[in-house]
């Protein structure tokens, strides 16, 4: 047996327990709970061979402790997640989303487990259950709880038989990212020896299926937008011609539009009532066509006149688009209001589309016209040197490639057979 502690505490021992041997090694105190941590392994039999194997395990455990690779903490996954969230630099919108998933989905199932007990099998089983039923029911029929506080005030229509609804693969992948991030931090902090989320299988990422409006539908949409409101028409037009994100349009200020150079300098994004960096934290300059420049000049003059009418001065720091014209352009157009207004407009026209599809429209029109991938990626603000653009718009890139082939073929000298 090994004894090398200054306080003579036994670091490791081999115990005979019935017809087997148990190896026990002291691994120190849990840095969070203060409890003693032990490494244990049972060897069947009490023969010389069994003792030889037990001594080998004892040596392995002692080396593991000496090299500080032992499981040094029995903290729960809930504690690890809390510490990771506290120390991580996350955008406010991302943090709010994560907190919802943690509270509703992760903690009720895995939160009480020791982080070291969470393995790949447990994670894969958890993801499988979520993909089967987001409430992880036991498969037996039951009546879902109604929303009223007093169960005696139940309305018959409010209490319905439970129907299993699988959680979207993208949502499960996001939950996996949260767990993986927390376990990676626990590994860095020495609470676990390895991160099982690295090897756990998660739902495959669904291939993007952009569904932009047709050219005819786009024409109807922009015409209807201008009929409704000149400002609204310019917003929809700009979304089509630049492919800017919703938050980027809402957070756009006049100071970022250079009408003489015919470019928009996209630097900021408006999300959850706050101005922040763009989604990919990139600054990009988008070139404008002459018609768009004309519309923006007219819009600028319209806003300046509007400000004069309420005895206020026009400022380059004003927002280009606002949903509260009576207060001037000191507040941006709320992103959710833009989405809802666009959806209502499309519904009236009987066109099945959404605001983000205008971004797809801008990208696919450019690719179909033969514009190179890096240029399109730059206008959209995609990172990865065009890898994201290629993944999302692969079908249109292929169509553009076919057009390029036909153009090249048409310029080749004809062979006489």
Order of alpha helices (4+ residues) and beta strands (2+ residues): beta-beta-beta-alpha-alpha-alpha-alpha-alpha-alpha-alpha-alpha-alpha-beta-beta-beta-beta-beta-alpha-alpha-alpha-alpha-alpha-alpha
